[in-house]
């Protein structure tokens, strides 16, 4: 009986961790760029944090979260499926666009 209860508790815990793992989508990329290069960000909403690094590497971390309750009747799951971050990089610039 004890092993059956442990299995149920693990299943419930594992099931909850799967649900919370699908609440956002992440993107991570690194680009080499000239020290005089530029970073262009095109997004329609969200929080942006920019930190100087003193190097010629641009590191991008993007976390996309759905609008709670759906956006224009779109489910949260569908919002995450449709969301993406596009990158266009050269030695002179890094362009980042969220869609």
TORLUMGU-843544 format. One record per residue: residue in three letters; x, y, z of N, C-alpha, C in turn. Coordinates in steps of 0.001 Angstrom, whole numbers, plus 500000, padded with zeros to 6 digits. Layout:
REM residues N
alaXYZXYZXYZ;...
REM end
This chain:
REM residues 99
unk500829498807500000500000500000500000500871501253500000;unk501959501229500773502836502389500850503473502687499495;unk503895501647498771504520501867497464503502502404496454;unk502254501979496572501202502474495679500959503959495932;unk500939504372497193500741505769497555501915506610497063;unk503129506114497191504310506831496724504248507028495213;unk503827506014494501503710506090493062502677507143492661;unk501565507188493360500522508184493077501044509583493348;unk501741509766494469502295511080494809503313511513493755;unk504185510613493315505156510944492283504467511297490967;unk503433510566490623502693510842489394502063512227489451;unk501442512560490579500815513878490730501875514959490648;unk503010514786491328504085515765491300504643515902489893;unk504892514782489222505418514792487860504421515459486919;unk503154515148487068502113515746486237502053517251486399;unk502190517739487630502184519176487877503406519842487269;unk504539519197487318505745519800486753505642519889485232;unk504953518960484606504761519032483159503874520222482808;unk502820520429483561501911521543483295502643522871483428;unk503416523048484502504105524317484697505229524502483686;unk505811523441483180506884523563482203506367524114480877;unk505088524017480607504523524487479358503951525892479459;unk504214526595480559503675527931480748504481529017480047;unk505605528673479451506421529661478753507297528974477713;unk507906529793476879508799529306475829510076530136475915;unk511243529488475791512509530191475933513353530079474670;unk514120531140474418515078531175473315516386531718473863;unk517494531072473514518833531533473904519737531464472674;unk520443532575472427521377532626471304522527533556471675;unk523687533297471077524851534170471226525376534513469841;unk525823535769469682526331536243468403527601537051468619;unk528562536866467747529751537721467751529435538957466928;unk529858540103467421529562541367466763530727542319466988;unk530958543230466033531983544256466202531664545107467433;unk532683545644468053532463546471469244531661547728468926;unk531622548141467678530833549309467283529511548893466634;unk529203547607466666527967547098466068526739547550466830;unk525579547258466269524321547663466906523408546468467104;unk522521546623468085521496545626468368520150546286468114;unk519323545649467298518009546188466959516966545219467491;unk516046545736468284515009544913468898513651545365468403;unk512864544428467879511520544713467380510548543797468114;unk509838544353469071508854543593469837507679544495470165;unk506528543935470361505346544749470610504999544884472085;unk505604544084472933505366544217474365506378543377475117;unk506440543584476399507332542768477207508313543601478007;unk509193542920478678510207543535479520511561543300478863;unk512352544350478753513666544255478131514717544700479142;unk515747543891479301516874544245480161518135544202479305;unk518894545299479333520137545366478572521270545603479556;unk522280544751479466523431544867480351524701544912479513;unk525604545844479813526864545883479064527741544688479424;unk528514544236478446529365543079478710530846543390478536;unk531167544432477782532557544761477541533243543815476569;unk532472542972475890533052542037474928532349542196473585;unk532744541402472625532143541458471297531112540358471085;unk530480539939472186529453538898472119528128539481472606;unk527089539253471816525730539622472222525030538337472629;unk524570538284473864523835537119474349522372537502474497;unk521510536686473909520074536969473924519366535853474676;unk518536536250475619517649535311476307516250535903476201;unk515337535156475610513951535603475480513038534574476117;unk512107535059476905511109534189477540509741534719477133;unk508969533869476498507639534261476038506602533586476925;unk505709534408477452504604533914478269503298534288477590;unk502297533430477645501018533739476990500241534789477772;unk499340535464477066498391536342477740497424535452478495;unk497293535660479759496388534827480573494950535045480138;unk494236533957479972492846534034479541492696534071478030;unk493791533984477335493738533976475875493686535372475293;unk494300535552474163494308536820473441493393536664472245;unk492352537458472216491370537376471132490877535944470930;unk490547535309472032490015533949472059491031532885471670;unk492305533205471665493351532223471375493795531598472690;unk493834530287472735494225529613473970495695529903474290;unk496050529775475551497426530004475977498376529041475272;unk497963527793475123498792526792474443499057527200472993;unk498019527644472304498150528057470905499032529295470781;unk498914530219471739499766531406471724501238531010471762;unk501565530057472643502952529617472758503413528864471506;unk502525528082470921502880527376469688503201528359468565;unk502464529459468499502631530439467429503755531446467685;unk504184531590468913505194532589469265506592532129468859;unk507366533067468348508745532764468000509596534021468103;unk510883533829468117511836534933468083512741534686466887;unk512849535696466035513675535599464832514961536393465023;unk516051535873464494517345536523464617517944536704463225;unk518562537865463008519307538135461789520597538815462233;unk521709538131462068522957538652462616524053538730461565;unk524878539750461703526097539893460914527170540410461873;unk528342540677461368529390541205462250529116542649462652;unk528177543310461973527866544717462272526580544905463066;unk525703543902463080524443544096463782523782542774464134;unk522923542850465128522063541727465502520641542266465560;unk519763541694464761518351542095464740517554540994465417;unk516722541390466353515904540445467127514452540872466963;unk513609539930466571512191540245466371511340539150466993;unk510365539558467801509436538582468363508149538615467564;unk507590537428467350506321537316466614505391536412467376;
REM end
